Amino acid sequence: RLGEIRDRSFEQQRYRASGLNLVTAAIVLWNTVYLERATQGLVEAGKPVDGELLQFLSPLGWEHINLTGDYVWRQSRRLEDGKFRPLRMPGKP
């Protein structure tokens, strides 16, 4: 079932494909923003970052994205507009 569009009508198939494109674009945008923040965080921490290697990074990964449709939105963890979740730094709790 993964990777298949099983809607019967062409219009429904088109709607589903458009939705998948939108989700993919949102994931790529999210990952791009956080890849940039992670790179900047490494630079600010004094870690060496080879700018030549950045062209080989891809924002297409989504192992960290929950696509099951089961979401819990905790009001206590809500971020203000323009704010980001903290980056996970290796070696820090």
N, C-alpha and C positions, 0 to 999 in steps of 0.2 A: 504494500500500500504506500510506503514511502516513495516519493518521487513520481507518483502517478496522480493524474487528475481524472477522476471518475464521474464527473458531472455529465449528465446526458446531453444537455443542450449546449450549443456552441457559445451562446451568450453566458451561461453559467461557467463554462470553462474559462472564458475570457475574464470574467469577474474574479475567479479564483487565481488565475495567473497574474492579474493585476495586483491582487492582494499580496501574493508571494513576492512580486517585484518590489512592492512598497516595504514589506518586512525586510527583505534583503538590503534595500537601500538604507533603511534605518539602522540595521546592524553595521553596515560598512561605515556610515557616518559616526556612530557611537564608537566603534573601534578606532577610527582615524583620530578622533578627538583624544581618546585615551592613550593611543600610541604616541601622539605628540606630547601629551602631558608626561607620560612615562619617560620619554627621551629627555625632556626638559628637566625632570626630576633627577635623572642620572647625572646630567651636566651640573646641576646645582649642588649635588652631593659630591662633586669632584670625581666622578667615575668617568673613565675614558669612553667616548662615544665616537665611533668611526662614521662620519657622515657619508662616506662612500657606500657603506653597507645598508643605509636606510632605504635605498631604492629597491632593496630586495625584500623588504617587509611587506606583508599583505594584510589588509584589514578585513579579509574575507572569512577568517576563522570564527566559529560560533559555538565552540564547545562550552563556553561559559554562559550561553543564552538558553533559558528555559523555553522550549517551544511546545510544551505539553498543553498549554491553555489553562493551567492551574496557577493562578497568581495570587499572592497575598501582599497587599499594600499596607504597610504599617505607617500610620500617621506620625508616630514618634521618629521614624527614620526619614521623613520627608525632607528634601533639601530646598533651600531658598532658590529663587530664580538666579541663574548665573553661577551657582555653586556646583561643585563636583564631589563625588565620593572620594575618600582618600585612596591613594595608590597603595598597593601591598608591596612593601619593600622586603626582599629576602633578608633574613637575620633580625627583623624587627617583629615584635609580637603584635 
